[in-house]
Amino acid sequence: AWIEVARIPVGSRREAVDFCLIEEPAALAWSANLAALELHVPMATVDDWLHPTGVVFDLDPGAPAGVVDCARVALRIRDALERLGLESVVKTSGSKGIHVGLPLNTGRATHDDARDFAMALASWLESGDPEGVTTNMRKDLRHGRVFIDWSQNSVHKTTVSAYSMRGRSEPTVSTPLSWHEVSDAADGSEGLPLVFEFGQVLERLDRPGPPPVDLYAGWLGIEQELPDLSR
């Protein structure tokens, strides 16, 4: 009874769904005690449901493509965004892919704006590398390609949160990364790139010296506007 909830209309029929507000350690422990180890969050906050805090590019490799291929596509997305004057953040999905986040935090872009922008950029990348990138959701077309799931920006979708564990046989975590780590993985200079279990994530946060920089903090801190791609 002490867990606060927010009733939000979601989906095509705008059904009301009660979302738990996990805003304190006790609530997080309550969630874990129910075996809710995967925390998937909406793209907007309950205070401003109609405007997402950012755009996400969910990179999902189709075997035999893997996380290294995702790292290379992630770098291309970062470079394209930089040419538009935009900063981005990145994390592992905790599964087999990578999430590139484009922070907005201005309260002006709608979910449709975010989805259309993600689809446009993904389609542009696909046109330049159709053998390595796909925007088609059909799994039979993903073989050897990295699927850029632009639809994750729809109002009814959720994405696994940073630092969430995943319900897998190995205790992997959706782990914030530096772009240097992504570049190293894309170059093949890491033995087992961009896969972190919970113990390794705790070690990353408990390193000696000053407190570590939260590599994904920009998702809720950087304010940017979506460019008009029609120009």
Z-matrix of the N, CA and C atoms (Angstrom, degrees):
N
C 1 1.456
C 2 1.531 1 112.67
N 3 1.318 2 116.52 1 -22.27
C 4 1.473 3 118.21 2 -176.78
C 5 1.524 4 112.80 3 -86.73
N 6 1.335 5 117.71 4 -7.04
C 7 1.458 6 119.90 5 176.16
C 8 1.529 7 109.37 6 -76.37
N 9 1.320 8 116.72 7 122.48
C 10 1.460 9 119.76 8 177.72
C 11 1.527 10 110.16 9 -75.54
N 12 1.308 11 115.57 10 147.44
C 13 1.464 12 120.77 11 178.50
C 14 1.518 13 108.96 12 -130.37
N 15 1.325 14 114.70 13 158.90
C 16 1.467 15 121.53 14 174.15
C 17 1.520 16 107.25 15 -125.42
N 18 1.320 17 117.01 16 123.79
C 19 1.468 18 121.39 17 179.47
C 20 1.516 19 108.78 18 -89.04
N 21 1.337 20 115.38 19 115.99
C 22 1.464 21 122.26 20 -173.25
C 23 1.522 22 109.65 21 -122.83
N 24 1.336 23 119.28 22 135.91
C 25 1.465 24 121.07 23 173.59
C 26 1.524 25 110.29 24 -80.29
N 27 1.312 26 116.32 25 122.25
C 28 1.465 27 120.29 26 -177.76
C 29 1.524 28 109.44 27 -132.53
N 30 1.341 29 114.58 28 168.84
C 31 1.446 30 120.59 29 176.68
C 32 1.513 31 112.94 30 78.93
N 33 1.322 32 115.80 31 173.93
C 34 1.457 33 121.34 32 -176.45
C 35 1.531 34 111.90 33 -66.28
N 36 1.333 35 116.53 34 -27.65
C 37 1.462 36 120.15 35 -180.00
C 38 1.523 37 111.88 36 -96.66
N 39 1.316 38 116.86 37 0.70
C 40 1.460 39 122.77 38 178.93
C 41 1.530 40 112.04 39 57.53
N 42 1.361 41 115.63 40 42.46
C 43 1.453 42 118.55 41 175.53
C 44 1.522 43 109.38 42 -67.12
N 45 1.324 44 117.04 43 146.98
C 46 1.454 45 120.96 44 178.81
C 47 1.523 46 109.74 45 -82.45
N 48 1.322 47 115.89 46 128.61
C 49 1.459 48 122.20 47 178.96
C 50 1.525 49 108.40 48 -124.66
N 51 1.322 50 116.06 49 135.79
C 52 1.458 51 120.45 50 177.35
C 53 1.525 52 109.59 51 -87.40
N 54 1.330 53 116.18 52 115.15
C 55 1.455 54 122.07 53 176.18
C 56 1.528 55 108.83 54 -97.05
N 57 1.339 56 116.30 55 131.77
C 58 1.462 57 120.18 56 174.74
C 59 1.527 58 109.68 57 -71.66
N 60 1.306 59 116.12 58 139.06
C 61 1.458 60 121.35 59 176.14
C 62 1.523 61 108.28 60 -99.07
N 63 1.318 62 115.96 61 103.63
C 64 1.465 63 121.34 62 -179.81
C 65 1.519 64 107.23 63 -93.78
N 66 1.337 65 116.24 64 94.92
C 67 1.460 66 121.22 65 -171.34
C 68 1.526 67 113.56 66 -123.66
N 69 1.332 68 117.65 67 6.06
C 70 1.457 69 120.52 68 -178.97
C 71 1.524 70 108.20 69 -151.89
N 72 1.337 71 117.39 70 158.99
C 73 1.471 72 120.16 71 -179.24
C 74 1.527 73 113.57 72 -55.99
N 75 1.330 74 117.46 73 -37.50
C 76 1.460 75 119.71 74 -179.16
C 77 1.527 76 111.35 75 -63.02
N 78 1.323 77 116.56 76 -40.14
C 79 1.465 78 119.96 77 178.61
C 80 1.525 79 110.74 78 -67.20
N 81 1.325 80 116.44 79 -36.87
C 82 1.462 81 120.33 80 177.89
C 83 1.530 82 110.50 81 -66.05
N 84 1.331 83 116.55 82 -41.10
C 85 1.465 84 120.43 83 177.60
C 86 1.524 85 110.49 84 -65.26
N 87 1.334 86 117.29 85 -39.31
C 88 1.472 87 121.43 86 176.63
C 89 1.525 88 110.07 87 -59.07
N 90 1.342 89 116.26 88 -43.85
C 91 1.460 90 120.53 89 179.48
C 92 1.523 91 111.13 90 -62.41
N 93 1.332 92 116.64 91 -47.11
C 94 1.462 93 120.41 92 -179.64
C 95 1.526 94 111.45 93 -63.66
N 96 1.330 95 117.61 94 -33.77
C 97 1.463 96 121.53 95 -179.52
C 98 1.528 97 111.62 96 -66.29
N 99 1.331 98 116.26 97 -22.56
C 100 1.460 99 121.20 98 175.77
C 101 1.530 100 111.40 99 -91.57
N 102 1.346 101 116.17 100 9.99
C 103 1.466 102 122.88 101 -178.16
C 104 1.522 103 111.76 102 66.27
N 105 1.317 104 117.44 103 22.28
C 106 1.469 105 121.74 104 173.92
C 107 1.518 106 107.62 105 -85.79
N 108 1.334 107 116.01 106 75.37
C 109 1.462 108 121.27 107 -175.03
C 110 1.517 109 111.85 108 -84.69
N 111 1.326 110 116.96 109 -25.98
C 112 1.468 111 120.49 110 177.12
C 113 1.525 112 108.30 111 -94.61
N 114 1.324 113 116.10 112 118.72
C 115 1.455 114 121.09 113 179.53
C 116 1.525 115 108.73 114 -109.11
N 117 1.306 116 115.32 115 107.84
C 118 1.469 117 121.87 116 179.27
C 119 1.521 118 108.25 117 -103.73
N 120 1.312 119 115.47 118 126.95
C 121 1.461 120 119.89 119 -172.96
C 122 1.535 121 110.88 120 -117.26
N 123 1.340 122 116.48 121 150.94
C 124 1.468 123 120.13 122 175.70
C 125 1.526 124 110.59 123 -68.60
N 126 1.316 125 115.01 124 171.01
C 127 1.459 126 120.66 125 -179.51
C 128 1.520 127 112.73 126 -85.19
N 129 1.337 128 117.18 127 -7.49
C 130 1.463 129 121.55 128 -178.80
C 131 1.518 130 109.58 129 -125.69
N 132 1.314 131 116.63 130 163.90
C 133 1.459 132 121.26 131 175.94
C 134 1.522 133 109.25 132 -91.55
N 135 1.326 134 116.28 133 162.26
C 136 1.463 135 119.82 134 -178.98
C 137 1.524 136 111.33 135 -67.85
N 138 1.326 137 116.99 136 -22.03
C 139 1.467 138 119.95 137 179.72
C 140 1.524 139 112.64 138 -76.30
N 141 1.341 140 116.71 139 -20.58
C 142 1.469 141 120.23 140 -178.80
C 143 1.522 142 108.28 141 -148.65
N 144 1.320 143 114.53 142 72.92
C 145 1.458 144 120.36 143 -170.86
C 146 1.526 145 113.12 144 -66.71
N 147 1.303 146 118.30 145 -25.96
C 148 1.461 147 121.33 146 -173.86
C 149 1.525 148 113.19 147 -82.40
N 150 1.331 149 117.50 148 -10.58
C 151 1.462 150 120.44 149 -176.03
C 152 1.532 151 110.14 150 -126.45
N 153 1.330 152 117.74 151 111.99
C 154 1.461 153 120.55 152 -179.16
C 155 1.525 154 112.15 153 -67.16
N 156 1.320 155 115.11 154 152.17
C 157 1.463 156 119.64 155 178.10
C 158 1.523 157 111.85 156 -77.25
N 159 1.329 158 117.49 157 -12.01
C 160 1.454 159 119.52 158 179.16
C 161 1.514 160 111.53 159 -176.56
N 162 1.311 161 115.29 160 -173.73
C 163 1.463 162 124.25 161 177.78
C 164 1.520 163 107.52 162 -116.92
N 165 1.332 164 116.92 163 137.13
C 166 1.463 165 120.07 164 178.25
C 167 1.529 166 109.39 165 -117.76
N 168 1.326 167 114.88 166 138.37
C 169 1.464 168 122.70 167 172.65
C 170 1.527 169 106.29 168 -110.76
N 171 1.324 170 115.72 169 106.30
C 172 1.466 171 122.31 170 -176.38
C 173 1.521 172 108.55 171 -92.43
N 174 1.327 173 116.65 172 109.90
C 175 1.459 174 121.93 173 -175.74
C 176 1.523 175 109.76 174 -98.23
N 177 1.321 176 115.54 175 118.01
C 178 1.469 177 121.96 176 -174.87
C 179 1.526 178 108.91 177 -124.30
N 180 1.341 179 118.22 178 113.43
C 181 1.461 180 119.70 179 -176.48
C 182 1.523 181 112.66 180 -81.04
N 183 1.309 182 115.19 181 140.51
C 184 1.457 183 120.96 182 172.40
C 185 1.521 184 109.01 183 -99.39
N 186 1.314 185 117.12 184 121.65
C 187 1.472 186 121.02 185 -177.12
C 188 1.531 187 110.83 186 -51.13
N 189 1.355 188 116.72 187 142.33
C 190 1.465 189 128.20 188 7.28
C 191 1.529 190 115.16 189 -83.76
N 192 1.334 191 118.47 190 6.60
C 193 1.460 192 119.57 191 173.47
C 194 1.528 193 108.79 192 -63.84
N 195 1.335 194 115.87 193 151.87
C 196 1.455 195 119.95 194 -177.45
C 197 1.513 196 111.60 195 -142.84
N 198 1.323 197 115.34 196 -160.97
C 199 1.454 198 120.39 197 -174.04
C 200 1.528 199 111.73 198 -66.40
N 201 1.333 200 118.21 199 -28.74
C 202 1.468 201 120.27 200 177.01
C 203 1.518 202 110.00 201 -63.90
N 204 1.327 203 116.36 202 -41.56
C 205 1.471 204 119.85 203 176.72
C 206 1.527 205 110.53 204 -63.96
N 207 1.335 206 116.50 205 -38.50
C 208 1.469 207 119.90 206 176.44
C 209 1.527 208 110.77 207 -62.24
N 210 1.347 209 116.58 208 -39.15
C 211 1.461 210 120.31 209 179.52
C 212 1.520 211 110.82 210 -61.65
N 213 1.319 212 117.15 211 -39.68
C 214 1.463 213 120.32 212 -179.88
C 215 1.528 214 111.38 213 -67.66
N 216 1.327 215 116.68 214 -39.57
C 217 1.462 216 119.82 215 177.48
C 218 1.530 217 110.06 216 -68.95
N 219 1.340 218 116.77 217 -37.97
C 220 1.464 219 120.53 218 177.98
C 221 1.521 220 111.35 219 -59.11
N 222 1.323 221 116.98 220 -40.79
C 223 1.464 222 120.61 221 178.98
C 224 1.521 223 111.21 222 -65.37
N 225 1.321 224 116.78 223 -35.87
C 226 1.470 225 120.00 224 178.06
C 227 1.526 226 110.62 225 -67.87
N 228 1.345 227 116.51 226 -37.40
C 229 1.464 228 119.49 227 176.24
C 230 1.526 229 109.75 228 -65.74
N 231 1.334 230 116.82 229 -45.13
C 232 1.470 231 119.93 230 178.27
C 233 1.514 232 111.13 231 -57.51
N 234 1.338 233 116.85 232 -45.89
C 235 1.466 234 120.43 233 -178.07
C 236 1.524 235 111.26 234 -63.91
N 237 1.347 236 116.48 235 -40.09
C 238 1.465 237 120.02 236 179.09
C 239 1.524 238 110.53 237 -64.57
N 240 1.330 239 116.58 238 -40.75
C 241 1.462 240 120.01 239 178.74
C 242 1.522 241 110.94 240 -66.83
N 243 1.333 242 116.46 241 -38.64
C 244 1.467 243 119.20 242 178.36
C 245 1.514 244 111.32 243 -62.42
N 246 1.329 245 117.26 244 -36.56
C 247 1.465 246 119.79 245 177.75
C 248 1.529 247 111.46 246 -65.87
N 249 1.322 248 115.89 247 -22.40
C 250 1.463 249 120.66 248 175.76
C 251 1.524 250 111.69 249 -91.85
N 252 1.343 251 116.18 250 5.09
C 253 1.452 252 120.82 251 179.22
C 254 1.510 253 114.28 252 78.30
N 255 1.345 254 117.70 253 26.39
C 256 1.460 255 122.22 254 -174.15
C 257 1.525 256 111.00 255 -116.83
N 258 1.332 257 115.97 256 140.25
C 259 1.464 258 122.59 257 174.31
C 260 1.522 259 109.58 258 -90.11
N 261 1.334 260 115.94 259 153.79
C 262 1.457 261 120.20 260 178.50
C 263 1.514 262 110.40 261 -140.07
N 264 1.315 263 116.08 262 160.47
C 265 1.461 264 123.03 263 175.66
C 266 1.520 265 107.35 264 -124.61
N 267 1.341 266 116.29 265 165.69
C 268 1.460 267 118.93 266 -173.81
C 269 1.521 268 109.76 267 -148.16
N 270 1.328 269 115.14 268 148.21
C 271 1.461 270 121.26 269 175.69
C 272 1.521 271 108.95 270 -151.79
N 273 1.317 272 115.96 271 161.93
C 274 1.457 273 118.66 272 171.45
C 275 1.529 274 108.25 273 -75.37
N 276 1.313 275 115.55 274 157.53
C 277 1.462 276 119.05 275 174.53
C 278 1.519 277 110.72 276 -78.88
N 279 1.334 278 116.40 277 -14.35
C 280 1.453 279 120.94 278 -173.54
C 281 1.508 280 111.73 279 84.56
N 282 1.308 281 116.76 280 -9.51
C 283 1.457 282 122.08 281 177.02
C 284 1.527 283 107.63 282 -108.62
N 285 1.327 284 117.92 283 -104.60
C 286 1.462 285 119.98 284 -178.70
C 287 1.517 286 112.78 285 -124.82
N 288 1.333 287 117.30 286 6.11
C 289 1.455 288 119.65 287 -175.07
C 290 1.509 289 113.72 288 -123.49
N 291 1.335 290 114.59 289 -164.72
C 292 1.466 291 123.13 290 -177.72
C 293 1.528 292 108.14 291 -137.12
N 294 1.321 293 115.66 292 144.89
C 295 1.458 294 121.50 293 174.30
C 296 1.526 295 108.90 294 -114.05
N 297 1.325 296 116.56 295 122.90
C 298 1.463 297 121.78 296 171.72
C 299 1.521 298 107.10 297 -100.93
N 300 1.332 299 116.34 298 123.24
C 301 1.449 300 120.99 299 -178.49
C 302 1.519 301 111.96 300 -107.68
N 303 1.316 302 115.54 301 133.42
C 304 1.468 303 122.47 302 175.03
C 305 1.526 304 107.71 303 -108.95
N 306 1.336 305 119.12 304 101.18
C 307 1.457 306 120.66 305 -179.23
C 308 1.530 307 111.43 306 -66.88
N 309 1.324 308 116.15 307 143.67
C 310 1.467 309 122.42 308 175.09
C 311 1.526 310 110.27 309 -121.16
N 312 1.337 311 116.16 310 -70.21
C 313 1.471 312 122.38 311 172.62
C 314 1.530 313 114.81 312 59.30
N 315 1.320 314 117.09 313 28.16
C 316 1.469 315 119.47 314 177.34
C 317 1.524 316 112.10 315 -106.85
N 318 1.337 317 116.82 316 -13.54
C 319 1.457 318 119.41 317 -179.57
C 320 1.508 319 114.23 318 73.89
N 321 1.333 320 117.47 319 21.72
C 322 1.464 321 119.65 320 -178.54
C 323 1.530 322 113.14 321 -115.40
N 324 1.320 323 118.26 322 -35.02
C 325 1.460 324 120.57 323 179.94
C 326 1.533 325 110.04 324 -75.95
N 327 1.323 326 116.62 325 138.11
C 328 1.457 327 121.43 326 176.29
C 329 1.526 328 110.07 327 -90.21
N 330 1.325 329 116.04 328 171.63
C 331 1.467 330 120.20 329 175.98
C 332 1.528 331 110.45 330 -61.96
N 333 1.318 332 116.79 331 -38.01
C 334 1.466 333 119.72 332 177.65
C 335 1.525 334 110.74 333 -64.04
N 336 1.331 335 116.76 334 -39.77
C 337 1.462 336 120.28 335 177.37
C 338 1.528 337 110.36 336 -60.03
N 339 1.338 338 115.88 337 -46.67
C 340 1.463 339 120.86 338 -178.45
C 341 1.518 340 111.09 339 -63.47
N 342 1.336 341 116.15 340 -44.35
C 343 1.464 342 120.25 341 179.76
C 344 1.519 343 111.19 342 -63.63
N 345 1.334 344 117.15 343 -44.63
C 346 1.463 345 120.58 344 -178.11
C 347 1.528 346 111.04 345 -65.65
N 348 1.335 347 116.85 346 -38.17
C 349 1.460 348 119.48 347 178.51
C 350 1.527 349 110.39 348 -66.01
N 351 1.327 350 116.95 349 -44.93
C 352 1.462 351 120.37 350 179.01
C 353 1.521 352 111.26 351 -61.37
N 354 1.336 353 116.43 352 -41.62
C 355 1.462 354 120.26 353 179.98
C 356 1.523 355 110.93 354 -66.20
N 357 1.329 356 117.38 355 -40.36
C 358 1.462 357 120.76 356 -179.00
C 359 1.522 358 110.98 357 -64.80
N 360 1.334 359 117.37 358 -45.98
C 361 1.465 360 120.12 359 -179.16
C 362 1.516 361 110.33 360 -67.54
N 363 1.344 362 117.02 361 -40.87
C 364 1.457 363 120.42 362 178.89
C 365 1.531 364 111.03 363 -63.25
N 366 1.325 365 117.16 364 -41.10
C 367 1.468 366 120.84 365 179.31
C 368 1.521 367 111.24 366 -64.78
N 369 1.323 368 116.45 367 -36.88
C 370 1.465 369 120.80 368 177.49
C 371 1.525 370 110.93 369 -64.26
N 372 1.348 371 116.50 370 -42.06
C 373 1.464 372 120.07 371 177.74
C 374 1.526 373 110.84 372 -66.52
N 375 1.325 374 116.53 373 -38.11
C 376 1.461 375 120.34 374 178.92
C 377 1.525 376 111.04 375 -64.73
N 378 1.321 377 116.94 376 -39.85
C 379 1.465 378 120.18 377 -178.99
C 380 1.519 379 111.52 378 -64.12
N 381 1.334 380 117.22 379 -29.50
C 382 1.458 381 120.36 380 179.27
C 383 1.506 382 113.67 381 -86.32
N 384 1.340 383 117.61 382 -15.80
C 385 1.464 384 120.81 383 -178.46
C 386 1.526 385 109.32 384 -150.22
N 387 1.330 386 117.83 385 66.42
C 388 1.468 387 120.03 386 -175.77
C 389 1.517 388 114.02 387 -65.91
N 390 1.321 389 117.93 388 -20.15
C 391 1.462 390 120.62 389 178.35
C 392 1.524 391 112.11 390 -82.48
N 393 1.337 392 116.39 391 -18.05
C 394 1.457 393 119.12 392 -176.68
C 395 1.508 394 114.63 393 -113.31
N 396 1.347 395 116.86 394 -16.55
C 397 1.466 396 121.11 395 -174.79
C 398 1.519 397 108.78 396 -133.43
N 399 1.334 398 116.57 397 141.22
C 400 1.453 399 120.79 398 174.28
C 401 1.523 400 109.78 399 -138.51
N 402 1.322 401 116.02 400 148.80
C 403 1.455 402 121.91 401 173.93
C 404 1.527 403 110.77 402 -111.54
N 405 1.337 404 116.03 403 4.07
C 406 1.460 405 121.49 404 -178.25
C 407 1.526 406 109.78 405 -85.51
N 408 1.321 407 116.88 406 131.94
C 409 1.458 408 121.05 407 -176.49
C 410 1.520 409 113.67 408 -75.50
N 411 1.317 410 118.59 409 -14.21
C 412 1.461 411 120.75 410 -178.60
C 413 1.526 412 110.79 411 -63.61
N 414 1.322 413 115.89 412 124.22
C 415 1.466 414 119.84 413 -175.30
C 416 1.523 415 112.33 414 -67.39
N 417 1.328 416 117.74 415 -27.25
C 418 1.457 417 119.59 416 -179.56
C 419 1.526 418 111.82 417 -72.21
N 420 1.344 419 117.29 418 -12.39
C 421 1.457 420 120.75 419 178.62
C 422 1.529 421 112.11 420 -99.43
N 423 1.330 422 117.26 421 1.48
C 424 1.463 423 120.29 422 -176.88
C 425 1.526 424 112.82 423 -92.54
N 426 1.308 425 118.90 424 -3.76
C 427 1.467 426 121.76 425 -175.26
C 428 1.528 427 110.72 426 -54.74
N 429 1.330 428 115.98 427 118.27
C 430 1.459 429 120.78 428 177.68
C 431 1.518 430 114.65 429 73.56
N 432 1.319 431 117.15 430 7.84
C 433 1.465 432 121.25 431 -179.07
C 434 1.523 433 110.47 432 -119.83
N 435 1.316 434 115.05 433 161.46
C 436 1.461 435 121.42 434 171.69
C 437 1.520 436 107.79 435 -98.73
N 438 1.321 437 115.59 436 118.67
C 439 1.460 438 121.08 437 178.18
C 440 1.525 439 108.52 438 -84.76
N 441 1.346 440 116.66 439 122.30
C 442 1.463 441 121.43 440 174.60
C 443 1.519 442 107.03 441 -94.41
N 444 1.324 443 115.80 442 105.70
C 445 1.463 444 120.33 443 -175.99
C 446 1.527 445 109.56 444 -85.90
N 447 1.303 446 115.57 445 90.91
C 448 1.458 447 122.68 446 179.31
C 449 1.528 448 111.63 447 -73.46
N 450 1.348 449 116.58 448 -21.22
C 451 1.469 450 120.26 449 -176.03
C 452 1.519 451 112.69 450 -71.15
N 453 1.335 452 118.46 451 -10.67
C 454 1.460 453 120.56 452 177.50
C 455 1.525 454 112.04 453 -61.74
N 456 1.317 455 116.54 454 -12.71
C 457 1.464 456 120.47 455 -179.20
C 458 1.521 457 113.09 456 -90.43
N 459 1.321 458 117.73 457 3.23
C 460 1.457 459 120.35 458 176.70
C 461 1.524 460 110.01 459 -68.26
N 462 1.317 461 116.09 460 152.64
C 463 1.464 462 121.13 461 -172.24
C 464 1.521 463 112.37 462 -60.87
N 465 1.332 464 118.61 463 -29.34
C 466 1.460 465 121.20 464 -175.59
C 467 1.527 466 112.81 465 -92.74
N 468 1.339 467 118.66 466 1.28
C 469 1.460 468 121.29 467 -177.40
C 470 1.535 469 110.98 468 -92.08
N 471 1.332 470 115.01 469 156.43
C 472 1.457 471 121.95 470 172.73
C 473 1.520 472 108.36 471 -129.13
N 474 1.328 473 115.61 472 157.84
C 475 1.465 474 121.91 473 -179.95
C 476 1.524 475 108.45 474 -131.13
N 477 1.320 476 116.34 475 141.40
C 478 1.466 477 119.65 476 -178.77
C 479 1.531 478 109.45 477 -58.09
N 480 1.314 479 115.99 478 136.42
C 481 1.461 480 120.29 479 -174.63
C 482 1.517 481 111.37 480 -78.86
N 483 1.323 482 115.28 481 158.85
C 484 1.459 483 120.35 482 173.50
C 485 1.520 484 108.86 483 -60.33
N 486 1.328 485 115.41 484 138.83
C 487 1.466 486 124.91 485 179.45
C 488 1.520 487 113.94 486 73.26
N 489 1.320 488 118.32 487 5.11
C 490 1.461 489 119.22 488 175.00
C 491 1.520 490 110.29 489 -75.38
N 492 1.336 491 116.37 490 139.52
C 493 1.457 492 119.92 491 169.75
C 494 1.524 493 109.10 492 -73.93
N 495 1.336 494 115.48 493 165.18
C 496 1.457 495 121.31 494 178.45
C 497 1.522 496 109.80 495 -118.94
N 498 1.334 497 115.55 496 148.24
C 499 1.455 498 120.54 497 -179.26
C 500 1.515 499 111.60 498 -82.50
N 501 1.311 500 115.31 499 71.74
C 502 1.460 501 122.08 500 -177.55
C 503 1.525 502 109.44 501 -124.43
N 504 1.333 503 116.03 502 171.25
C 505 1.465 504 119.42 503 178.40
C 506 1.521 505 111.39 504 -67.11
N 507 1.347 506 117.37 505 -25.66
C 508 1.456 507 121.53 506 172.92
C 509 1.526 508 108.59 507 -104.80
N 510 1.351 509 117.75 508 143.96
C 511 1.478 510 120.41 509 -175.98
C 512 1.524 511 112.57 510 -79.45
N 513 1.320 512 117.00 511 65.06
C 514 1.461 513 121.31 512 -177.78
C 515 1.526 514 110.91 513 -82.01
N 516 1.336 515 114.62 514 160.07
C 517 1.463 516 121.93 515 -174.14
C 518 1.526 517 109.22 516 -133.39
N 519 1.327 518 116.57 517 142.74
C 520 1.462 519 121.28 518 172.14
C 521 1.528 520 107.50 519 -73.43
N 522 1.332 521 115.87 520 105.73
C 523 1.463 522 121.92 521 -164.22
C 524 1.529 523 112.59 522 -111.92
N 525 1.341 524 117.81 523 122.42
C 526 1.467 525 120.16 524 173.60
C 527 1.523 526 111.30 525 -59.56
N 528 1.324 527 115.46 526 142.72
C 529 1.467 528 122.26 527 -175.84
C 530 1.520 529 110.19 528 -126.10
N 531 1.320 530 114.58 529 160.30
C 532 1.465 531 120.35 530 165.52
C 533 1.525 532 107.32 531 -91.34
N 534 1.310 533 115.78 532 154.21
C 535 1.470 534 118.65 533 177.53
C 536 1.523 535 110.64 534 -66.23
N 537 1.325 536 117.64 535 -24.51
C 538 1.462 537 120.40 536 175.05
C 539 1.527 538 110.31 537 -63.33
N 540 1.333 539 117.04 538 -41.60
C 541 1.466 540 120.27 539 178.02
C 542 1.520 541 111.20 540 -64.06
N 543 1.324 542 116.71 541 -39.42
C 544 1.465 543 120.39 542 178.91
C 545 1.523 544 110.04 543 -64.90
N 546 1.336 545 116.46 544 -41.56
C 547 1.458 546 120.53 545 179.60
C 548 1.522 547 110.86 546 -63.96
N 549 1.337 548 117.26 547 -42.12
C 550 1.462 549 120.54 548 178.24
C 551 1.521 550 111.19 549 -61.88
N 552 1.327 551 116.49 550 -41.93
C 553 1.461 552 119.97 551 179.16
C 554 1.521 553 111.08 552 -64.98
N 555 1.332 554 116.85 553 -40.69
C 556 1.460 555 120.58 554 179.67
C 557 1.520 556 111.67 555 -63.70
N 558 1.347 557 116.02 556 -30.80
C 559 1.467 558 120.96 557 178.27
C 560 1.516 559 112.48 558 -81.81
N 561 1.337 560 117.03 559 -6.76
C 562 1.453 561 120.55 560 -179.01
C 563 1.510 562 113.84 561 76.25
N 564 1.343 563 117.83 562 22.38
C 565 1.461 564 120.23 563 -176.53
C 566 1.519 565 113.13 564 -90.24
N 567 1.350 566 117.46 565 2.48
C 568 1.460 567 121.40 566 176.22
C 569 1.523 568 108.74 567 -112.99
N 570 1.359 569 116.17 568 138.44
C 571 1.457 570 120.47 569 -178.72
C 572 1.525 571 112.08 570 -64.52
N 573 1.322 572 117.84 571 -50.10
C 574 1.462 573 122.42 572 177.30
C 575 1.516 574 106.94 573 -127.22
N 576 1.309 575 117.70 574 85.56
C 577 1.465 576 120.00 575 -168.00
C 578 1.517 577 113.89 576 -76.48
N 579 1.304 578 115.12 577 140.85
C 580 1.451 579 122.63 578 164.16
C 581 1.526 580 114.23 579 57.33
N 582 1.327 581 116.33 580 37.03
C 583 1.464 582 121.60 581 172.14
C 584 1.517 583 106.66 582 -129.68
N 585 1.335 584 116.92 583 118.24
C 586 1.458 585 120.93 584 -174.86
C 587 1.520 586 110.12 585 -128.54
N 588 1.345 587 115.45 586 129.85
C 589 1.454 588 120.99 587 172.31
C 590 1.525 589 108.49 588 -92.53
N 591 1.340 590 116.47 589 169.34
C 592 1.469 591 118.86 590 -169.41
C 593 1.521 592 112.34 591 -62.54
N 594 1.334 593 118.23 592 -34.44
C 595 1.459 594 119.94 593 178.20
C 596 1.514 595 112.14 594 -63.72
N 597 1.323 596 116.25 595 -39.64
C 598 1.467 597 120.31 596 178.84
C 599 1.526 598 111.30 597 -66.95
N 600 1.326 599 116.95 598 -36.48
C 601 1.466 600 119.96 599 178.98
C 602 1.522 601 110.20 600 -66.74
N 603 1.328 602 117.17 601 -41.40
C 604 1.462 603 120.08 602 177.16
C 605 1.528 604 110.87 603 -62.20
N 606 1.330 605 116.89 604 -38.36
C 607 1.465 606 120.27 605 177.13
C 608 1.525 607 111.05 606 -63.98
N 609 1.331 608 117.15 607 -38.38
C 610 1.468 609 120.64 608 178.44
C 611 1.523 610 110.84 609 -62.01
N 612 1.332 611 116.37 610 -33.46
C 613 1.456 612 120.73 611 -177.77
C 614 1.528 613 112.98 612 -88.64
N 615 1.343 614 117.49 613 -15.42
C 616 1.467 615 121.23 614 -176.15
C 617 1.528 616 112.60 615 -108.77
N 618 1.328 617 116.82 616 19.55
C 619 1.458 618 118.96 617 179.89
C 620 1.530 619 110.76 618 -63.58
N 621 1.351 620 117.22 619 146.32
C 622 1.471 621 119.79 620 178.41
C 623 1.533 622 111.14 621 -60.78
N 624 1.324 623 114.97 622 154.99
C 625 1.456 624 119.86 623 178.37
C 626 1.514 625 111.50 624 106.30
N 627 1.329 626 116.47 625 -161.62
C 628 1.468 627 120.21 626 -178.91
C 629 1.521 628 110.51 627 -65.44
N 630 1.335 629 116.95 628 160.01
C 631 1.469 630 119.60 629 179.05
C 632 1.528 631 110.96 630 -54.98
N 633 1.327 632 117.34 631 138.65
C 634 1.470 633 120.03 632 -178.39
C 635 1.524 634 111.38 633 -67.76
N 636 1.298 635 115.08 634 151.03
C 637 1.463 636 120.68 635 176.12
C 638 1.526 637 108.34 636 -74.01
N 639 1.320 638 116.35 637 132.73
C 640 1.458 639 120.15 638 175.25
C 641 1.522 640 107.67 639 -74.96
N 642 1.318 641 116.21 640 106.59
C 643 1.460 642 121.08 641 -171.80
C 644 1.531 643 113.00 642 -67.43
N 645 1.335 644 117.44 643 -14.40
C 646 1.466 645 119.69 644 -179.02
C 647 1.520 646 112.37 645 -111.32
N 648 1.336 647 116.62 646 9.04
C 649 1.465 648 120.26 647 -176.62
C 650 1.523 649 112.57 648 -61.95
N 651 1.335 650 116.48 649 -27.95
C 652 1.459 651 119.93 650 -179.62
C 653 1.511 652 113.55 651 -61.53
N 654 1.335 653 117.24 652 -21.34
C 655 1.467 654 120.29 653 179.58
C 656 1.529 655 110.97 654 -57.75
N 657 1.332 656 116.82 655 -35.15
C 658 1.461 657 120.25 656 -179.78
C 659 1.523 658 112.65 657 -109.41
N 660 1.344 659 117.31 658 5.83
C 661 1.453 660 119.02 659 -176.05
C 662 1.517 661 115.71 660 -120.00
N 663 1.327 662 117.25 661 -30.68
C 664 1.464 663 120.68 662 -176.94
C 665 1.527 664 109.60 663 -82.76
N 666 1.317 665 116.80 664 130.71
C 667 1.467 666 121.76 665 178.42
C 668 1.533 667 109.49 666 -106.81
N 669 1.327 668 115.56 667 123.21
C 670 1.459 669 121.88 668 -178.13
C 671 1.526 670 109.32 669 -145.49
N 672 1.319 671 115.03 670 159.36
C 673 1.465 672 120.71 671 176.83
C 674 1.526 673 109.16 672 -110.21
N 675 1.328 674 116.27 673 144.34
C 676 1.453 675 119.53 674 172.69
C 677 1.520 676 110.31 675 -69.30
N 678 1.330 677 117.80 676 134.51
C 679 1.463 678 119.32 677 177.96
C 680 1.529 679 111.14 678 -75.68
N 681 1.303 680 115.73 679 159.80
C 682 1.457 681 121.79 680 176.33
C 683 1.526 682 107.00 681 -88.80
N 684 1.322 683 116.81 682 104.55
C 685 1.462 684 120.75 683 -176.75
C 686 1.522 685 112.53 684 -77.88
N 687 1.323 686 117.49 685 -5.93
C 688 1.460 687 119.59 686 179.95
C 689 1.524 688 111.51 687 -79.02
N 690 1.318 689 116.89 688 -12.88
C 691 1.472 690 119.77 689 -177.96
C 692 1.521 691 110.46 690 -81.88
